[in-house]
């Protein structure tokens, strides 16, 4: 059976790379003695697919992955067994049977982030937001395999709000995500910098949720439309 | 006070998870609820230290005690060190993030000589006085063990006491003594006096070394009557009964050896004359297959690792290898776990075993002929013939391998240009073996890699008296071989080791107390991570020798008389001086010595009355 699970990664574990997270889960499945199906061929790999890679430094409460299991599990029991063998800082918070054959990486189209930043003196929330939202194009440089490339992120900023508490600013932003048009939070901040003509210092980045698109709505990957 | 590392620090250094801990199976205790806090320090970066089995064993043994909390400390990489020094962050332990100064005992493992400057650097980052003599009542005790501790003298000024031999039992005795001392309220020196009474503990401050006019040692003498003249190494008598960790810490980031390491036996029957491990870990003591299978199963269940590796000095010599691996394979196949088998001699059995065990590409197979001619292989007592090597390689090529690595040493005693040419000839023969196999039966694209290291004479080997080749001699030999190999075949790649590093290794492997001054000077002048090419600063080292008025050639390149008092002559590794001398003389005559299973050759280790010594008689065969 294919099981979709949601997990969070706290500050303790945000200093490891995506590949490390993958290995962490592979080993946790072995400890939990939950048999994962393996790929065929020369070097069989366990079938665990993560919806969207997590950059080093990013914490999250809304990650998703699919695991192809060799046996059937009640989602609750699956979650309980896995949580018993996960290190502090990573926790499975939901599990569902996924009958939809679609690759989870192809379902993701947006991600919501909370980005804490240090506002400079004179930073004006209203102005900043309208500066961003009123533009037709926001061109930033995106690193690709073949070097740097111009990338217009404006079409992939779907929602934006901002507040300042004390000496910290918080953006809450829904950005394009997935295989096409992925806007990393750093790129968004660079884009805001372009709009307001000033650099912004990021304090921390946190992913809140991953979404797919159905019925003209943004729905979490755990929505039954995607299962 | 815990050390605080925020995002701005951690996201600006390479691999921040080196410093954050929290791995699966990390031991968590309340430091306030234990009597003894032990900081286990590995003087290299996290990925190297976390690959070391000895640390895993002692971490487990110490933490089994409810009165003790053992935590891990690694050398911060240069980027982190810079930030720590700028911000005044002291060296800390991964478990609690508490500064190392808050610990009772700070223990270093000495795995290679080129990590010695890291020991000093870590003490300095911790804020612990570097010199043992300068430490006060509130400083932790700094102790050290591991293979390099068999000649502890270069670090004698910095380490309060050394632990000689295997640590599982003696470390517990040290903890007991420490608790007793702490309760007594006695002065710092009182604990050192207590520790010195524990067999296997060497307190350098309690020995006086005197020198002759020619700079050789005239005497090494204890300064108190109750201090032993010789410190004898500790060993574990029963490998089945000793604690072995199954719940090992599983790192988040990739490490050098990122797998379960199952120790199959200690010691080696072979007695290759260049190999220090082959002598200092004697006698051979095996675990039974039942115990190994239990430990393998336990470790697999408790870690979730996808690979398990058999660890020993020569896995092919395990007496129950066939039956044991058959059972182990059942366990690993069922759970889709790789079995890795390093240090196997290549024969039909091992090729078959490797095909079963690993689903990996048939790339590199490694052979270690060590020397290029039979004459020189006899000198070093490497008990393999050219025929063995050629046969093994043929089996490998027929089995579908197309890439072999060949390890040799240059600078071995009695070596001539003929022996160097012998390396090229052997490599050429291996190329020929490949082309003798019909095209349709061999894998495409032959690749033969020849690697040479530079021979470093080590204490407690038959070559401990031998003067190492100079850097220039090494260089000439490397260039000669390079030329011969380039003519031999285009399929051969040649790698050689930096002779300057081997030269320094030779100095500190056989150095006396005076060489410690050079370590201190070199560290002050910026040397650290000397085993890493990107940090190795040869000129700085040479300058440190000059500034301290110490001639490195005296230690590295000088051939000693058998009668000379060697700097480690007060350390007893169980191998008699007479035996080593006899082996040395046989080496120069090219006479080989049978392995321990064939016959006892009287090295002296049978005084420990355990392991292979209790089953093999001096007449040969089993008694």
Interface residues (C-beta under 8 A of the other chain):
Chain A: X12 X13 X15 X16 X17 X20 X23 X24 X26 X27 X28 X29 X30 X31 X33 X38 X42 X43 X44 X56 X57 X85 X87 X88 X89 X203 X204
Chain B: X7 X10 X11 X16 X17 X20 X22 X23 X24 X26 X250 X252 X253 X254 X300 X301 X302 X303 X304 X305 X306 X335 X336 X359 X360 X361
